[in-house]
Amino acid sequence: QVHLVESGGGLVQPGGSLRLSCAASRSIFSIYDMAWYRQAPGKQRELVAGITSRGSTDYADSVKGRFTISRDNAKNTMYLQMEDLKPEDTAVYYCKINLGYDLWGQGTQVTVSS
């Protein structure tokens, strides 16, 4: 069975940085599309960044120039490097992999506050 484990969330001051990790059981990152989503209180879950099996990346306009999505297939791990964090980035961040169906991680809380 494939499962996802997220880590790296926490409390950070505005302008700070965090790196989120999403580790998958089994060697699946080389062939499947994957993405980071986030959901703030009272808001719908939204796409933050995606990366395809071919390496193409897409970002929400709100995070362009600040966030970088990447993957290390040898480690079966996807990352989201977040720079210049803002209070509006506060949300639960979720890892997703498309295996023919959507498989979600448990989520990790990111709080940006002074």
ZILINZI-V82590 format. One record per pair of residues at least 6 apart in sequence whose ideal C-beta (glycine too) atoms are under 7 Angstrom apart, sorted by sequence separation. I is the first residue (numbers start at 1). J is the second residue. D is the distance in whole Angstrom. If there is no record, write none. Layout:
# ZILINZI-V82590
[[I	J	D] [I	J	D]]
This chain:
# ZILINZI-V82590
[[12	18	6] [39	45	4] [51	57	5] [96	102	6] [97	103	5] [50	57	7] [71	78	5] [96	103	7] [10	18	7] [37	45	5] [38	46	6] [49	57	7] [50	58	5] [59	67	6] [96	104	5] [37	46	6] [49	58	7] [70	79	5] [8	18	6] [37	47	6] [38	48	5] [49	59	5] [94	104	6] [95	105	4] [8	19	5] [9	20	6] [37	48	6] [69	80	6] [94	105	6] [8	20	4] [35	47	6] [36	48	4] [48	60	5] [57	69	6] [8	21	5] [36	49	5] [47	60	6] [67	80	6] [68	81	4] [94	107	5] [6	20	7] [7	21	5] [35	49	7] [46	60	7] [49	63	7] [67	81	7] [93	107	7] [6	21	7] [35	50	4] [48	63	6] [67	82	5] [92	107	4] [93	108	5] [6	22	5] [66	82	7] [92	108	7] [33	50	7] [34	51	6] [66	83	5] [78	95	6] [92	109	5] [93	110	6] [4	22	6] [5	23	5] [49	67	6] [51	69	5] [66	84	5] [33	52	5] [48	67	7] [91	110	6] [4	24	5] [33	53	6] [49	69	4] [51	71	6] [90	110	6] [32	53	6] [89	110	6] [90	111	5] [2	24	6] [3	25	5] [31	53	5] [90	112	5] [2	25	6] [89	112	5] [2	26	6] [87	112	5] [2	28	6] [86	112	6] [87	113	6] [85	112	5] [49	80	6] [36	69	6] [29	71	5] [30	73	4] [29	73	5] [34	78	5] [36	80	5] [29	76	5] [28	76	7] [27	76	6] [29	78	7] [40	90	6] [40	91	4] [24	76	5] [39	91	6] [23	76	6] [38	91	4] [39	92	5] [23	77	5] [38	92	7] [22	77	7] [38	93	5] [21	77	6] [22	78	4] [38	94	7] [36	93	6] [37	94	5] [21	79	6] [20	79	7] [36	95	6] [37	96	6] [19	79	6] [20	80	4] [35	96	5] [19	81	5] [34	96	6] [34	97	5] [18	82	5] [17	82	6] [32	97	5] [33	98	5] [17	83	5] [32	98	6] [18	85	7] [32	99	6] [17	85	7] [15	84	6] [16	85	5] [28	97	7] [15	85	7] [14	85	6] [14	86	6] [12	85	6] [14	87	6] [20	93	6] [22	95	3] [24	97	7] [22	105	6] [9	93	6] [20	108	6] [6	95	5] [4	95	5] [18	110	6] [4	97	7] [2	99	7] [14	112	6] [4	103	7] [6	105	4] [9	108	3] [5	105	7] [6	106	6] [8	108	6] [9	109	5] [11	111	5] [12	112	6] [14	114	6] [2	103	6] [4	105	4] [6	107	6] [7	108	6] [9	110	5] [13	114	6] [6	108	4] [11	113	7]]
